[in-house]
Amino acid sequence: MWTLVLNSGSSSLKFAVIDPASGETRISGLAERLGAEAASMRLDSDGVRQTHSLNGGSYAEAMRLVLAELDALGLRQDVRAVGHRVVHGGSRFSAPAVITPEVLEAIRECVPLAPLHNPANIAGIEAAMNAFPGLPQVAVFDTAFHQTLPEVAYRYAVPEEWYRQHGVRRYGFHGISHAFVAGEAARMLDRPVSDLNLITAHLGNGCSVSAVAGGRSVDSSMGLTPLEGLVMGTRSGNVDPGLHDYLARVSGLTLTQITAALNRESGLLALSGLTNDMRELEEAAARGHDGARLAVEIFVYRLAQGIAAMAVALGRVDGLVFTGGIGENSATVRAATLARLPFLGFRLDDAANTAAVRGQSGSISAPDSLPALVVNTNEEWMIARETAEVLSLTPR
């Protein structure tokens, strides 16, 4: 039994055909720059990579190419369901949901909470519904995992009517990844996830940390939107809320322009003046570039602060997990972060940390340390598993 997993971005469509039981991936791909002349799709199947031009293609055009590839492999008839990553489900969705007209409308109602993400998710859903009219479609929400946050963690100290009437609260994101790596960490530690208090750090272009107690999220660094929390690739993370009013008065920028800059022109990119790519920043810092060095140092400092904050939420910490593109591949970031956390009981094994950049999950902590792990996330597999579960399908 195969599940087609779709992850739709503002101008991209990532897909994979996965066996929910084993995680085996039959084919995967990424369509980028949709709507532009340079639109293209990369396909990976059986160790072979192909690239196709889409020449200004839309989500629908990308889906047509996906269908053609599935037909060429004889897979279309074996796909039993489509699972979609949806960034924001608000307070309504605490679990995956079969997509009905009512569920799709509820996702639309969450657009004001995630204007950069949910419209793209909806476009991907509509393209898939047209391409696979006979298949069940399931929405798997990044916010759902964090619906177990206690009120003390999710409420802001703002007027009650903002919360009651407009849903102003902390939601948390990257929940699909945090849930997956918490389960994998428990397996690696040979302990039930229900017995563990873990801090999970998802570090990519977007970054967040989560406190996971007994397999349930009890706090997250992200809030109402994915802008709150850690320093990220192009997102600022935490800033003084008064910044908006101040900049509007002294610069003439609108609130929309300021928010856009905090999302797309800030973070590592702004601090370094070079790039949002951590690999390039580490190389530039090693060559003596001051902006790159500062960007990496601030990234690590705020990350260590975030991890320490999650320890407060947990009370007892049984392990720390690094995941995401930076978390899985940057030995420098991991080492510098753990160097700031000896008071939590973490000590680094330098050799293991260096080896972990090769994409292998494993421990990077010294024998006398609390466990610090690198776990390769697999959001597509998690979405496939959640899709199969909500549909009560029996994986083979």
GINORJO-V99244 format. One record per residue. N is the residue number from 0. RES is the residue in three letters. SS is DSSP state (helix for helix, strand for strand, loop for the rest). Layout:
N,RES,SS / N,RES,SS
This chain:
0,MET,loop / 1,TRP,strand / 2,THR,strand / 3,LEU,strand / 4,VAL,strand / 5,LEU,strand / 6,ASN,strand / 7,SER,strand / 8,GLY,loop / 9,SER,loop / 10,SER,loop / 11,SER,loop / 12,LEU,strand / 13,LYS,strand / 14,PHE,strand / 15,ALA,strand / 16,VAL,strand / 17,ILE,strand / 18,ASP,loop / 19,PRO,loop / 20,ALA,loop / 21,SER,loop / 22,GLY,loop / 23,GLU,loop / 24,THR,strand / 25,ARG,strand / 26,ILE,strand / 27,SER,strand / 28,GLY,strand / 29,LEU,strand / 30,ALA,strand / 31,GLU,strand / 32,ARG,loop / 33,LEU,loop / 34,GLY,loop / 35,ALA,loop / 36,GLU,loop / 37,ALA,loop / 38,ALA,loop / 39,SER,strand / 40,MET,strand / 41,ARG,strand / 42,LEU,strand / 43,ASP,strand / 44,SER,strand / 45,ASP,loop / 46,GLY,loop / 47,VAL,strand / 48,ARG,strand / 49,GLN,strand / 50,THR,strand / 51,HIS,strand / 52,SER,strand / 53,LEU,loop / 54,ASN,loop / 55,GLY,loop / 56,GLY,loop / 57,SER,loop / 58,TYR,helix / 59,ALA,helix / 60,GLU,helix / 61,ALA,helix / 62,MET,helix / 63,ARG,helix / 64,LEU,helix / 65,VAL,helix / 66,LEU,helix / 67,ALA,helix / 68,GLU,helix / 69,LEU,helix / 70,ASP,helix / 71,ALA,helix / 72,LEU,loop / 73,GLY,loop / 74,LEU,loop / 75,ARG,helix / 76,GLN,helix / 77,ASP,helix / 78,VAL,strand / 79,ARG,strand / 80,ALA,strand / 81,VAL,strand / 82,GLY,strand / 83,HIS,strand / 84,ARG,strand / 85,VAL,strand / 86,VAL,loop / 87,HIS,loop / 88,GLY,loop / 89,GLY,loop / 90,SER,loop / 91,ARG,loop / 92,PHE,loop / 93,SER,loop / 94,ALA,loop / 95,PRO,loop / 96,ALA,strand / 97,VAL,strand / 98,ILE,loop / 99,THR,loop / 100,PRO,helix / 101,GLU,helix / 102,VAL,helix / 103,LEU,helix / 104,GLU,helix / 105,ALA,helix / 106,ILE,helix / 107,ARG,helix / 108,GLU,helix / 109,CYS,loop / 110,VAL,helix / 111,PRO,helix / 112,LEU,helix / 113,ALA,loop / 114,PRO,loop / 115,LEU,loop / 116,HIS,loop / 117,ASN,helix / 118,PRO,helix / 119,ALA,helix / 120,ASN,helix / 121,ILE,helix / 122,ALA,helix / 123,GLY,helix / 124,ILE,helix / 125,GLU,helix / 126,ALA,helix / 127,ALA,helix / 128,MET,helix / 129,ASN,helix / 130,ALA,helix / 131,PHE,loop / 132,PRO,loop / 133,GLY,loop / 134,LEU,loop / 135,PRO,strand / 136,GLN,strand / 137,VAL,strand / 138,ALA,strand / 139,VAL,strand / 140,PHE,strand / 141,ASP,loop / 142,THR,loop / 143,ALA,helix / 144,PHE,helix / 145,HIS,helix / 146,GLN,helix / 147,THR,helix / 148,LEU,loop / 149,PRO,loop / 150,GLU,helix / 151,VAL,helix / 152,ALA,helix / 153,TYR,helix / 154,ARG,loop / 155,TYR,loop / 156,ALA,loop / 157,VAL,loop / 158,PRO,loop / 159,GLU,helix / 160,GLU,helix / 161,TRP,helix / 162,TYR,helix / 163,ARG,helix / 164,GLN,helix / 165,HIS,helix / 166,GLY,loop / 167,VAL,loop / 168,ARG,loop / 169,ARG,loop / 170,TYR,loop / 171,GLY,loop / 172,PHE,loop / 173,HIS,loop / 174,GLY,helix / 175,ILE,helix / 176,SER,helix / 177,HIS,helix / 178,ALA,helix / 179,PHE,helix / 180,VAL,helix / 181,ALA,helix / 182,GLY,helix / 183,GLU,helix / 184,ALA,helix / 185,ALA,helix / 186,ARG,helix / 187,MET,helix / 188,LEU,helix / 189,ASP,loop / 190,ARG,loop / 191,PRO,loop / 192,VAL,helix / 193,SER,helix / 194,ASP,helix / 195,LEU,loop / 196,ASN,strand / 197,LEU,strand / 198,ILE,strand / 199,THR,strand / 200,ALA,strand / 201,HIS,strand / 202,LEU,strand / 203,GLY,loop / 204,ASN,loop / 205,GLY,loop / 206,CYS,strand / 207,SER,strand / 208,VAL,strand / 209,SER,strand / 210,ALA,strand / 211,VAL,strand / 212,ALA,strand / 213,GLY,loop / 214,GLY,loop / 215,ARG,strand / 216,SER,strand / 217,VAL,strand / 218,ASP,strand / 219,SER,strand / 220,SER,loop / 221,MET,loop / 222,GLY,loop / 223,LEU,loop / 224,THR,loop / 225,PRO,loop / 226,LEU,loop / 227,GLU,loop / 228,GLY,loop / 229,LEU,loop / 230,VAL,loop / 231,MET,loop / 232,GLY,loop / 233,THR,loop / 234,ARG,loop / 235,SER,loop / 236,GLY,loop / 237,ASN,loop / 238,VAL,loop / 239,ASP,loop / 240,PRO,loop / 241,GLY,helix / 242,LEU,helix / 243,HIS,helix / 244,ASP,helix / 245,TYR,helix / 246,LEU,helix / 247,ALA,helix / 248,ARG,helix / 249,VAL,helix / 250,SER,helix / 251,GLY,loop / 252,LEU,loop / 253,THR,loop / 254,LEU,helix / 255,THR,helix / 256,GLN,helix / 257,ILE,helix / 258,THR,helix / 259,ALA,helix / 260,ALA,helix / 261,LEU,helix / 262,ASN,helix / 263,ARG,helix / 264,GLU,loop / 265,SER,loop / 266,GLY,helix / 267,LEU,helix / 268,LEU,helix / 269,ALA,helix / 270,LEU,helix / 271,SER,helix / 272,GLY,loop / 273,LEU,loop / 274,THR,loop / 275,ASN,loop / 276,ASP,loop / 277,MET,helix / 278,ARG,helix / 279,GLU,helix / 280,LEU,helix / 281,GLU,helix / 282,GLU,helix / 283,ALA,helix / 284,ALA,helix / 285,ALA,helix / 286,ARG,loop / 287,GLY,loop / 288,HIS,loop / 289,ASP,helix / 290,GLY,helix / 291,ALA,helix / 292,ARG,helix / 293,LEU,helix / 294,ALA,helix / 295,VAL,helix / 296,GLU,helix / 297,ILE,helix / 298,PHE,helix / 299,VAL,helix / 300,TYR,helix / 301,ARG,helix / 302,LEU,helix / 303,ALA,helix / 304,GLN,helix / 305,GLY,helix / 306,ILE,helix / 307,ALA,helix / 308,ALA,helix / 309,MET,helix / 310,ALA,helix / 311,VAL,helix / 312,ALA,helix / 313,LEU,helix / 314,GLY,loop / 315,ARG,loop / 316,VAL,loop / 317,ASP,loop / 318,GLY,strand / 319,LEU,strand / 320,VAL,strand / 321,PHE,strand / 322,THR,strand / 323,GLY,helix / 324,GLY,helix / 325,ILE,helix / 326,GLY,helix / 327,GLU,helix / 328,ASN,helix / 329,SER,loop / 330,ALA,helix / 331,THR,helix / 332,VAL,helix / 333,ARG,helix / 334,ALA,helix / 335,ALA,helix / 336,THR,helix / 337,LEU,helix / 338,ALA,helix / 339,ARG,loop / 340,LEU,loop / 341,PRO,helix / 342,PHE,helix / 343,LEU,helix / 344,GLY,loop / 345,PHE,loop / 346,ARG,loop / 347,LEU,strand / 348,ASP,loop / 349,ASP,helix / 350,ALA,helix / 351,ALA,helix / 352,ASN,helix / 353,THR,helix / 354,ALA,helix / 355,ALA,helix / 356,VAL,helix / 357,ARG,helix / 358,GLY,loop / 359,GLN,loop / 360,SER,loop / 361,GLY,strand / 362,SER,strand / 363,ILE,loop / 364,SER,strand / 365,ALA,loop / 366,PRO,loop / 367,ASP,loop / 368,SER,loop / 369,LEU,loop / 370,PRO,strand / 371,ALA,strand / 372,LEU,strand / 373,VAL,strand / 374,VAL,loop / 375,ASN,loop / 376,THR,loop / 377,ASN,loop / 378,GLU,helix / 379,GLU,helix / 380,TRP,helix / 381,MET,helix / 382,ILE,helix / 383,ALA,helix / 384,ARG,helix / 385,GLU,helix / 386,THR,helix / 387,ALA,helix / 388,GLU,helix / 389,VAL,helix / 390,LEU,loop / 391,SER,loop / 392,LEU,loop / 393,THR,loop / 394,PRO,loop / 395,ARG,loop
